[in-house]
Amino acid sequence: MGKIKKIYLGADHAGFKLKERIKKYLGLKGIVYEDLGTHSLESVDYPDYAIGVAKKVAKKNNARGILICGTGTGMAIAANKVKGIRAVAAYDRYSAKMSRLHNNANILALRGRFFPFEKIKKIVSVWLATPFSQKARHKRRINKIKQFEENGS
């Protein structure tokens, strides 16, 4: 996948506070990001932010996204509706690492509620640092997903 050019961030009201902390963490690491909202604790609909981030990631080579809602699940489901997106809700370093290594996941969905920030930082760090393996079997599997996205079979 090459060097990450930009991280697009999105969150609903349940993920807002964590998004703000992740922005600081990325800034300390010198990682360029763009915050696509939400920008407050006011209740919003997570699909709006998931789809907004997913569209940006799908359009740009070497871009990735991080989405945050209460569980990460809703964001991952919504983002995966956008062609070219492989979003994963990761809850530990292993799932984050394998999502990149085997699935070339381009969006990480995180749980904004009841999850320690120290664990979140480790998940984000591993996910950002892990390259796609480039192994033929993993490329073949991803290409099958792309084929289905293109023509439904």
C-alpha positions, 0 to 999 in steps of 0.5 A: 500500500505504500506510505500513508498520505492522510488519515481521515477521521470521523465520529458520531457523538459517542466517539467524539471525545475519543476522536479528539484524543486520537487527533492529539495522538496522531499529531504527536506522531506527525501523522497528517489527518483531516477531521470530517466530524462530528465536532460536538457531543450533539446526537448525530447519525453515524452513517453520515460520518462513516460514509463521508470518511469512506468516500474520501478513503476510496478516492485516494491512494494510500489514504486510510480512515479511522471511525469511532462510534459507541462500539465501532460496529455501526461505523464499520457496517456503514463504511463497508457499503462504499465500493473499495472499502475494507473496514474493520472493527478492531478490539485488540492489537491482533485483530488490528494487525491481521486486518492490515496484513491479510485484508489490507483494511483501509478503515479502522473502526473503534469503540468510543465507549468503555474502552481504555485509551491506552489500549486504543493507542496500541490498536491504532499504532499497530494498525498504522504500522502494519503493511499489507503482506502482498502474499498471493493468497491474500491478493486473490481473496481481496480481488474476489471482493473487488470482483463482487463489488464490480459486478455482483458475482 
